[in-house]
Amino acid sequence: MPFSIRFGHFYVLLFWALVMGVVWLAMERFMEPKKAVVTAQGELVIPRHRDGHFYVEGTVNGKPLRFMVDTGATGVVVSEVFAQAAALPRGEPTMFNTANGALAGRTVRGMAVTAGPFSVSPTSVGVGLVGGKSDVGLLGQSFLSKFQVSMTREQMVLRPQ
């Protein structure tokens, strides 16, 4: 095979390697969740995730977790695994009315909950209703009602009242 043909194959392979590299980098950037930001006015701007939900980093009892913001949820809810890791007290056994019917769980009162720079304390936290995922909780109205909340297709904004 002549040298020029082999050299041409090299450039074709190099071209496709570069194309694949650019596609890889673009997908990495696209797949990375966008983080909530605090504006100069003190607003918490939460971008919509590609799954259609809004997520924000926060804490319960000082232990970090990621919240899915749920404007239809009554309270703040964490998994049993997270509650144990965060050393939450046992609380009171409670029946919760959910979209999937009545579910048994427990309520822990007097907890400090943060989302971004905002904190609500004391507040109640429901335990055991979000399945086995220990790293994602629900941030509902017991927290959100303390703020002005506005939404567009692309973002949710929390403002101090």
Sequence and secondary structure as in RCSB ss.txt:
>XXXX:A:sequence
MPFSIRFGHFYVLLFWALVMGVVWLAMERFMEPKKAVVTAQGELVIPRHRDGHFYVEGTVNGKPLRFMVDTGATG
VVVSEVFAQAAALPRGEPTMFNTANGALAGRTVRGMAVTAGPFSVSPTSVGVGLVGGKSDVGLLGQSFLSKFQVS
MTREQMVLRPQ
>XXXX:A:secstr
  HHHHHHHHHHHHHHHHHHHHHHHHHHHHHS    EE TTS EEEEB TTS EEEEEEETTEEEEEEE TT SS
EEE HHHHHHTT    EEEEEEETTEEEEEEEEEEEEEEETTEEEEEEEEEES STT SSEEEE HHHHTTEEEE
E SSEEEEEE 
